[in-house]
Amino acid sequence: MRPYLCSLLLLSMACETVEEDFVGRLVAVQVSSIRDDCRPTRFTGDGGVQFIGRRSDGGVAFTMARQAVYGPLPDGGELDSVSRHGIPVQRGGYGNAGEGEAECQGIFNEWTLLDDDTLSLYQELPGATACENGPLWLPAAACATDRTFSLTQTGECRLSCVRLTASGSVTCDCS
């Protein structure tokens, strides 16, 4: 039987199969800005409790509140839920946030593990005025942001026991 990673989204339960299982850490996340020319500026502050662990291939798997990664919305609203991320052994590059339009290219998830207690996120975001079919969280104009995510351990957890919540945090429940 495969372990599942479950997420509470809009009051409905959705589960994904977890391909590998390993022990990681639950961490309290604090987000700080190094550079941000986005308007509105990208999220800083309390990123909630999240999961981070090293995969068998040497990469890092972690969860992060969508608000902490992409927020805020242009109207000041917040993004709900948690998304899974990873730092692969080989780095990625540009991606596309729209339906293939050149105006929607950017760097959305350039994560770096600086040390065991700090992640860095660099983003070059296209503007919503040019990328009309992009996600709601795009700022009005193209911009760049560089932030650090400081991690304070609160406990251990197996990946298969991680439960994602709509509030932007995770819990560890192996029952």
Secondary structure as UniProt FT lines:
FT   STRAND          4..9
FT   TURN            10..11
FT   STRAND          12..17
FT   STRAND          23..36
FT   STRAND          45..54
FT   TURN            56..57
FT   STRAND          60..65
FT   HELIX           66..70
FT   TURN            74..75
FT   STRAND          82..87
FT   STRAND          95..96
FT   HELIX           102..104
FT   STRAND          105..115
FT   TURN            116..117
FT   STRAND          118..125
FT   TURN            128..130
FT   TURN            132..133
FT   TURN            136..137
FT   STRAND          143..158
FT   HELIX           159..161
FT   STRAND          162..164
FT   TURN            166..167
FT   STRAND          170..172
//
